[in-house]
Amino acid sequence: MLPGGNRLNVLLLAAVVMCALSVVTSQHKARKQYIALQKEKERAQELEVEWGQLQLEQSTWAAPGRVEKIAVRQLQMRLPSSEEIRFVRIEPEGQRQP
């Protein structure tokens, strides 16, 4: 064997080992990122379910019947009689008549 051949073999072996370690490291990072992605997808799904529940709750709280019941019972509000209703006409700016 040539004296320079051993050095070349050692150098090539070191390069192969470095490449192998690089592949292992890359795969490990890819797996960690994939796991993080899956967790974020699960969280997004949970937030979507919560958003739907909040929309349902909002529609329940804002139901016209519920609002009217609270206005009558707690605020003692009532519909005005026909004598109490006044119509106000608003003229556009510049078209007022003296």
N, CA, C and O atoms as a GROMACS GRO file, in nm:
protein
  392
    1MET      N    1   0.082  -0.118   0.000
    1MET     CA    2   0.000   0.000   0.000
    1MET      C    3   0.086   0.125   0.000
    1MET      O    4   0.197   0.126   0.055
    2LEU      N    5   0.038   0.226  -0.059
    2LEU     CA    6   0.113   0.351  -0.066
    2LEU      C    7   0.099   0.427   0.065
    2LEU      O    8  -0.005   0.419   0.130
    3PRO      N    9   0.204   0.502   0.106
    3PRO     CA   10   0.196   0.577   0.231
    3PRO      C   11   0.085   0.682   0.228
    3PRO      O   12   0.022   0.707   0.331
    4GLY      N   13   0.060   0.742   0.115
    4GLY     CA   14  -0.046   0.843   0.105
    4GLY      C   15  -0.184   0.779   0.100
    4GLY      O   16  -0.285   0.847   0.123
    5GLY      N   17  -0.190   0.650   0.070
    5GLY     CA   18  -0.317   0.578   0.060
    5GLY      C   19  -0.386   0.564   0.195
    5GLY      O   20  -0.509   0.570   0.202
    6ASN      N   21  -0.308   0.546   0.301
    6ASN     CA   22  -0.367   0.536   0.435
    6ASN      C   23  -0.431   0.668   0.476
    6ASN      O   24  -0.539   0.671   0.536
    7ARG      N   25  -0.365   0.775   0.443
    7ARG     CA   26  -0.421   0.907   0.476
    7ARG      C   27  -0.552   0.929   0.401
    7ARG      O   28  -0.649   0.981   0.457
    8LEU      N   29  -0.553   0.890   0.277
    8LEU     CA   30  -0.674   0.907   0.196
    8LEU      C   31  -0.788   0.822   0.252
    8LEU      O   32  -0.902   0.867   0.257
    9ASN      N   33  -0.755   0.700   0.293
    9ASN     CA   34  -0.857   0.613   0.352
    9ASN      C   35  -0.911   0.672   0.481
    9ASN      O   36  -1.032   0.671   0.504
   10VAL      N   37  -0.825   0.723   0.564
   10VAL     CA   38  -0.867   0.785   0.691
   10VAL      C   39  -0.952   0.908   0.663
   10VAL      O   40  -1.054   0.932   0.728
   11LEU      N   41  -0.908   0.986   0.565
   11LEU     CA   42  -0.984   1.106   0.529
   11LEU      C   43  -1.122   1.070   0.476
   11LEU      O   44  -1.221   1.134   0.512
   12LEU      N   45  -1.129   0.970   0.391
   12LEU     CA   46  -1.258   0.927   0.337
   12LEU      C   47  -1.347   0.868   0.446
   12LEU      O   48  -1.468   0.891   0.447
   13LEU      N   49  -1.287   0.792   0.538
   13LEU     CA   50  -1.363   0.736   0.649
   13LEU      C   51  -1.421   0.848   0.736
   13LEU      O   52  -1.537   0.843   0.776
   14ALA      N   53  -1.340   0.948   0.763
   14ALA     CA   54  -1.388   1.063   0.842
   14ALA      C   55  -1.501   1.135   0.769
   14ALA      O   56  -1.598   1.178   0.832
   15ALA      N   57  -1.488   1.149   0.638
   15ALA     CA   58  -1.594   1.215   0.560
   15ALA      C   59  -1.723   1.134   0.564
   15ALA      O   60  -1.831   1.191   0.576
   16VAL      N   61  -1.712   1.002   0.554
   16VAL     CA   62  -1.830   0.915   0.559
   16VAL      C   63  -1.896   0.925   0.696
   16VAL      O   64  -2.018   0.934   0.707
   17VAL      N   65  -1.815   0.922   0.801
   17VAL     CA   66  -1.870   0.932   0.937
   17VAL      C   67  -1.939   1.067   0.956
   17VAL      O   68  -2.048   1.074   1.014
   18MET      N   69  -1.878   1.173   0.909
   18MET     CA   70  -1.939   1.307   0.921
   18MET      C   71  -2.071   1.313   0.844
   18MET      O   72  -2.170   1.369   0.893
   19CYS      N   73  -2.073   1.256   0.726
   19CYS     CA   74  -2.198   1.254   0.646
   19CYS      C   75  -2.306   1.173   0.717
   19CYS      O   76  -2.422   1.213   0.720
   20ALA      N   77  -2.268   1.061   0.774
   20ALA     CA   78  -2.365   0.977   0.845
   20ALA      C   79  -2.422   1.051   0.965
   20ALA      O   80  -2.543   1.049   0.989
   21LEU      N   81  -2.334   1.116   1.041
   21LEU     CA   82  -2.382   1.194   1.155
   21LEU      C   83  -2.472   1.309   1.110
   21LEU      O   84  -2.570   1.342   1.177
   22SER      N   85  -2.438   1.368   0.999
   22SER     CA   86  -2.520   1.477   0.945
   22SER      C   87  -2.659   1.426   0.907
   22SER      O   88  -2.759   1.492   0.934
   23VAL      N   89  -2.665   1.309   0.845
   23VAL     CA   90  -2.795   1.249   0.808
   23VAL      C   91  -2.877   1.220   0.932
   23VAL      O   92  -2.996   1.250   0.936
   24VAL      N   93  -2.815   1.162   1.033
   24VAL     CA   94  -2.886   1.130   1.157
   24VAL      C   95  -2.939   1.257   1.222
   24VAL      O   96  -3.054   1.261   1.267
   25THR      N   97  -2.856   1.360   1.228
   25THR     CA   98  -2.897   1.487   1.288
   25THR      C   99  -3.014   1.548   1.210
   25THR      O  100  -3.109   1.598   1.269
   26SER      N  101  -3.006   1.545   1.079
   26SER     CA  102  -3.113   1.601   0.995
   26SER      C  103  -3.244   1.525   1.015
   26SER      O  104  -3.350   1.586   1.026
   27GLN      N  105  -3.236   1.394   1.021
   27GLN     CA  106  -3.357   1.313   1.043
   27GLN      C  107  -3.418   1.343   1.180
   27GLN      O  108  -3.540   1.352   1.194
   28HIS      N  109  -3.333   1.357   1.280
   28HIS     CA  110  -3.383   1.387   1.414
   28HIS      C  111  -3.455   1.523   1.416
   28HIS      O  112  -3.563   1.535   1.473
   29LYS      N  113  -3.395   1.623   1.353
   29LYS     CA  114  -3.458   1.755   1.346
   29LYS      C  115  -3.589   1.749   1.269
   29LYS      O  116  -3.687   1.812   1.309
   30ALA      N  117  -3.592   1.674   1.160
   30ALA     CA  118  -3.714   1.661   1.080
   30ALA      C  119  -3.825   1.596   1.161
   30ALA      O  120  -3.940   1.638   1.154
   31ARG      N  121  -3.790   1.494   1.238
   31ARG     CA  122  -3.891   1.427   1.322
   31ARG      C  123  -3.945   1.522   1.429
   31ARG      O  124  -4.065   1.526   1.455
   32LYS      N  125  -3.855   1.597   1.492
   32LYS     CA  126  -3.899   1.693   1.593
   32LYS      C  127  -3.992   1.798   1.533
   32LYS      O  128  -4.093   1.834   1.593
   33GLN      N  129  -3.958   1.846   1.413
   33GLN     CA  130  -4.043   1.947   1.348
   33GLN      C  131  -4.177   1.887   1.307
   33GLN      O  132  -4.280   1.955   1.314
   34TYR      N  133  -4.177   1.762   1.264
   34TYR     CA  134  -4.303   1.697   1.226
   34TYR      C  135  -4.392   1.681   1.348
   34TYR      O  136  -4.513   1.704   1.340
   35ILE      N  137  -4.334   1.642   1.461
   35ILE     CA  138  -4.412   1.628   1.585
   35ILE      C  139  -4.469   1.764   1.625
   35ILE      O  140  -4.585   1.773   1.666
   36ALA      N  141  -4.389   1.869   1.614
   36ALA     CA  142  -4.436   2.005   1.647
   36ALA      C  143  -4.549   2.046   1.553
   36ALA      O  144  -4.646   2.108   1.596
   37LEU      N  145  -4.537   2.012   1.425
   37LEU     CA  146  -4.642   2.043   1.328
   37LEU      C  147  -4.772   1.973   1.364
   37LEU      O  148  -4.878   2.033   1.358
   38GLN      N  149  -4.763   1.846   1.402
   38GLN     CA  150  -4.884   1.771   1.438
   38GLN      C  151  -4.950   1.831   1.562
   38GLN      O  152  -5.072   1.838   1.570
   39LYS      N  153  -4.869   1.873   1.659
   39LYS     CA  154  -4.925   1.936   1.779
   39LYS      C  155  -4.996   2.066   1.744
   39LYS      O  156  -5.103   2.096   1.798
   40GLU      N  157  -4.938   2.144   1.654
   40GLU     CA  158  -5.000   2.271   1.614
   40GLU      C  159  -5.130   2.246   1.536
   40GLU      O  160  -5.226   2.322   1.549
   41LYS      N  161  -5.131   2.141   1.456
   41LYS     CA  162  -5.255   2.106   1.385
   41LYS      C  163  -5.365   2.068   1.483
   41LYS      O  164  -5.480   2.108   1.466
   42GLU      N  165  -5.329   1.991   1.586
   42GLU     CA  166  -5.426   1.954   1.689
   42GLU      C  167  -5.477   2.078   1.761
   42GLU      O  168  -5.597   2.091   1.787
   43ARG      N  169  -5.388   2.168   1.792
   43ARG     CA  170  -5.426   2.293   1.862
   43ARG      C  171  -5.518   2.376   1.773
   43ARG      O  172  -5.615   2.435   1.822
   44ALA      N  173  -5.488   2.381   1.644
   44ALA     CA  174  -5.574   2.456   1.550
   44ALA      C  175  -5.713   2.394   1.547
   44ALA      O  176  -5.813   2.466   1.542
   45GLN      N  177  -5.720   2.262   1.549
   45GLN     CA  178  -5.851   2.194   1.550
   45GLN      C  179  -5.927   2.226   1.678
   45GLN      O  180  -6.048   2.252   1.673
   46GLU      N  181  -5.858   2.224   1.791
   46GLU     CA  182  -5.922   2.259   1.919
   46GLU      C  183  -5.974   2.402   1.917
   46GLU      O  184  -6.085   2.429   1.964
   47LEU      N  185  -5.895   2.493   1.862
   47LEU     CA  186  -5.938   2.633   1.855
   47LEU      C  187  -6.057   2.650   1.761
   47LEU      O  188  -6.144   2.734   1.785
   48GLU      N  189  -6.061   2.571   1.656
   48GLU     CA  190  -6.175   2.578   1.564
   48GLU      C  191  -6.303   2.531   1.632
   48GLU      O  192  -6.410   2.589   1.614
   49VAL      N  193  -6.292   2.424   1.711
   49VAL     CA  194  -6.408   2.375   1.787
   49VAL      C  195  -6.452   2.480   1.889
   49VAL      O  196  -6.572   2.507   1.904
   50GLU      N  197  -6.356   2.539   1.958
   50GLU     CA  198  -6.388   2.643   2.057
   50GLU      C  199  -6.454   2.763   1.989
   50GLU      O  200  -6.548   2.821   2.044
   51TRP      N  201  -6.406   2.800   1.871
   51TRP     CA  202  -6.465   2.913   1.797
   51TRP      C  203  -6.611   2.883   1.764
   51TRP      O  204  -6.697   2.971   1.777
   52GLY      N  205  -6.640   2.762   1.721
   52GLY     CA  206  -6.778   2.724   1.692
   52GLY      C  207  -6.866   2.731   1.816
   52GLY      O  208  -6.980   2.776   1.809
   53GLN      N  209  -6.813   2.686   1.928
   53GLN     CA  210  -6.888   2.692   2.054
   53GLN      C  211  -6.914   2.836   2.095
   53GLN      O  212  -7.023   2.869   2.143
   54LEU      N  213  -6.816   2.923   2.078
   54LEU     CA  214  -6.833   3.064   2.113
   54LEU      C  215  -6.935   3.132   2.023
   54LEU      O  216  -7.012   3.216   2.069
   55GLN      N  217  -6.936   3.096   1.894
   55GLN     CA  218  -7.035   3.153   1.804
   55GLN      C  219  -7.176   3.109   1.844
   55GLN      O  220  -7.269   3.189   1.841
   56LEU      N  221  -7.190   2.983   1.881
   56LEU     CA  222  -7.320   2.933   1.927
   56LEU      C  223  -7.363   3.004   2.054
   56LEU      O  224  -7.479   3.043   2.067
   57GLU      N  225  -7.271   3.021   2.146
   57GLU     CA  226  -7.302   3.091   2.271
   57GLU      C  227  -7.342   3.236   2.244
   57GLU      O  228  -7.436   3.287   2.305
   58GLN      N  229  -7.271   3.302   2.154
   58GLN     CA  230  -7.304   3.440   2.121
   58GLN      C  231  -7.444   3.450   2.060
   58GLN      O  232  -7.520   3.540   2.094
   59SER      N  233  -7.477   3.358   1.972
   59SER     CA  234  -7.610   3.363   1.911
   59SER      C  235  -7.719   3.337   2.015
   59SER      O  236  -7.830   3.391   2.005
   60THR      N  237  -7.688   3.254   2.115
   60THR     CA  238  -7.785   3.229   2.222
   60THR      C  239  -7.805   3.354   2.307
   60THR      O  240  -7.919   3.391   2.338
   61TRP      N  241  -7.695   3.419   2.346
   61TRP     CA  242  -7.704   3.538   2.429
   61TRP      C  243  -7.773   3.654   2.357
   61TRP      O  244  -7.839   3.737   2.420
   62ALA      N  245  -7.758   3.661   2.226
   62ALA     CA  246  -7.812   3.773   2.150
   62ALA      C  247  -7.947   3.743   2.087
   62ALA      O  248  -7.995   3.820   2.004
   63ALA      N  249  -8.010   3.633   2.124
   63ALA     CA  250  -8.140   3.598   2.066
   63ALA      C  251  -8.241   3.709   2.098
   63ALA      O  252  -8.248   3.755   2.212
   64PRO      N  253  -8.320   3.751   1.999
   64PRO     CA  254  -8.414   3.862   2.021
   64PRO      C  255  -8.511   3.837   2.136
   64PRO      O  256  -8.542   3.929   2.212
   65GLY      N  257  -8.559   3.715   2.151
   65GLY     CA  258  -8.652   3.685   2.261
   65GLY      C  259  -8.587   3.703   2.397
   65GLY      O  260  -8.650   3.755   2.489
   66ARG      N  261  -8.464   3.662   2.409
   66ARG     CA  262  -8.392   3.678   2.536
   66ARG      C  263  -8.368   3.825   2.566
   66ARG      O  264  -8.388   3.870   2.679
   67VAL      N  265  -8.326   3.901   2.465
   67VAL     CA  266  -8.301   4.044   2.484
   67VAL      C  267  -8.430   4.115   2.526
   67VAL      O  268  -8.429   4.198   2.616
   68GLU      N  269  -8.540   4.080   2.460
   68GLU     CA  270  -8.668   4.144   2.494
   68GLU      C  271  -8.710   4.109   2.636
   68GLU      O  272  -8.759   4.195   2.710
   69LYS      N  273  -8.693   3.983   2.675
   69LYS     CA  274  -8.731   3.941   2.811
   69LYS      C  275  -8.651   4.017   2.916
   69LYS      O  276  -8.707   4.061   3.017
   70ILE      N  277  -8.522   4.034   2.894
   70ILE     CA  278  -8.437   4.107   2.988
   70ILE      C  279  -8.477   4.255   2.992
   70ILE      O  280  -8.482   4.316   3.098
   71ALA      N  281  -8.507   4.311   2.874
   71ALA     CA  282  -8.547   4.452   2.869
   71ALA      C  283  -8.674   4.475   2.948
   71ALA      O  284  -8.686   4.576   3.017
   72VAL      N  285  -8.769   4.384   2.940
   72VAL     CA  286  -8.896   4.400   3.012
   72VAL      C  287  -8.879   4.374   3.161
   72VAL      O  288  -8.924   4.454   3.243
   73ARG      N  289  -8.814   4.264   3.197
   73ARG     CA  290  -8.806   4.225   3.339
   73ARG      C  291  -8.706   4.311   3.418
   73ARG      O  292  -8.740   4.364   3.523
   74GLN      N  293  -8.586   4.323   3.368
   74GLN     CA  294  -8.482   4.388   3.447
   74GLN      C  295  -8.476   4.539   3.428
   74GLN      O  296  -8.443   4.612   3.521
   75LEU      N  297  -8.507   4.585   3.307
   75LEU     CA  298  -8.494   4.728   3.279
   75LEU      C  299  -8.630   4.800   3.276
   75LEU      O  300  -8.636   4.921   3.253
   76GLN      N  301  -8.738   4.725   3.298
   76GLN     CA  302  -8.873   4.779   3.296
   76GLN      C  303  -8.901   4.859   3.168
   76GLN      O  304  -8.962   4.965   3.172
   77MET      N  305  -8.855   4.806   3.057
   77MET     CA  306  -8.880   4.873   2.929
   77MET      C  307  -9.010   4.818   2.870
   77MET      O  308  -9.054   4.709   2.905
   78ARG      N  309  -9.070   4.896   2.782
   78ARG     CA  310  -9.193   4.854   2.715
   78ARG      C  311  -9.197   4.918   2.578
   78ARG      O  312  -9.124   5.013   2.550
   79LEU      N  313  -9.282   4.865   2.492
   79LEU     CA  314  -9.300   4.924   2.361
   79LEU      C  315  -9.380   5.054   2.377
   79LEU      O  316  -9.472   5.059   2.458
   80PRO      N  317  -9.347   5.158   2.302
   80PRO     CA  318  -9.422   5.284   2.314
   80PRO      C  319  -9.560   5.269   2.249
   80PRO      O  320  -9.579   5.193   2.154
   81SER      N  321  -9.653   5.344   2.303
   81SER     CA  322  -9.787   5.347   2.242
   81SER      C  323  -9.782   5.432   2.116
   81SER      O  324  -9.684   5.503   2.092
   82SER      N  325  -9.887   5.425   2.036
   82SER     CA  326  -9.888   5.500   1.910
   82SER      C  327  -9.885   5.651   1.935
   82SER      O  328  -9.836   5.725   1.850
   83GLU      N  329  -9.936   5.697   2.048
   83GLU     CA  330  -9.932   5.839   2.080
   83GLU      C  331  -9.791   5.886   2.116
   83GLU      O  332  -9.759   6.004   2.102
   84GLU      N  333  -9.709   5.796   2.161
   84GLU     CA  334  -9.573   5.831   2.202
   84GLU      C  335  -9.472   5.827   2.088
   84GLU      O  336  -9.357   5.868   2.104
   85ILE      N  337  -9.514   5.779   1.974
   85ILE     CA  338  -9.422   5.767   1.860
   85ILE      C  339  -9.419   5.897   1.782
   85ILE      O  340  -9.524   5.951   1.746
   86ARG      N  341  -9.300   5.948   1.756
   86ARG     CA  342  -9.281   6.071   1.679
   86ARG      C  343  -9.187   6.041   1.563
   86ARG      O  344  -9.086   5.972   1.579
   87PHE      N  345  -9.221   6.092   1.447
   87PHE     CA  346  -9.136   6.077   1.330
   87PHE      C  347  -9.060   6.206   1.310
   87PHE      O  348  -9.117   6.315   1.315
   88VAL      N  349  -8.932   6.196   1.288
   88VAL     CA  350  -8.846   6.311   1.267
   88VAL      C  351  -8.792   6.301   1.126
   88VAL      O  352  -8.732   6.201   1.088
   89ARG      N  353  -8.815   6.404   1.049
   89ARG     CA  354  -8.767   6.406   0.912
   89ARG      C  355  -8.638   6.486   0.907
   89ARG      O  356  -8.630   6.598   0.959
   90ILE      N  357  -8.537   6.428   0.846
   90ILE     CA  358  -8.408   6.494   0.837
   90ILE      C  359  -8.385   6.530   0.691
   90ILE      O  360  -8.384   6.444   0.603
   91GLU      N  361  -8.366   6.659   0.668
   91GLU     CA  362  -8.339   6.707   0.532
   91GLU      C  363  -8.189   6.698   0.507
   91GLU      O  364  -8.109   6.726   0.597
   92PRO      N  365  -8.152   6.661   0.386
   92PRO     CA  366  -8.008   6.661   0.354
   92PRO      C  367  -7.952   6.802   0.364
   92PRO      O  368  -8.023   6.900   0.344
   93GLU      N  369  -7.824   6.811   0.396
   93GLU     CA  370  -7.756   6.940   0.412
   93GLU      C  371  -7.770   7.021   0.284
   93GLU      O  372  -7.747   6.968   0.176
   94GLY      N  373  -7.806   7.149   0.293
   94GLY     CA  374  -7.817   7.236   0.178
   94GLY      C  375  -7.957   7.242   0.119
   94GLY      O  376  -7.982   7.324   0.031
   95GLN      N  377  -8.048   7.158   0.165
   95GLN     CA  378  -8.184   7.159   0.111
   95GLN      C  379  -8.285   7.207   0.217
   95GLN      O  380  -8.404   7.181   0.204
   96ARG      N  381  -8.238   7.273   0.318
   96ARG     CA  382  -8.329   7.320   0.423
   96ARG      C  383  -8.414   7.437   0.371
   96ARG      O  384  -8.366   7.524   0.298
   97GLN      N  385  -8.536   7.436   0.411
   97GLN     CA  386  -8.626   7.545   0.372
   97GLN      C  387  -8.654   7.630   0.494
   97GLN      O  388  -8.671   7.578   0.605
   98PRO      N  389  -8.660   7.761   0.474
   98PRO     CA  390  -8.683   7.850   0.590
   98PRO      C  391  -8.820   7.838   0.649
   98PRO      O  392  -8.852   7.907   0.745
   0.00000   0.00000   0.00000
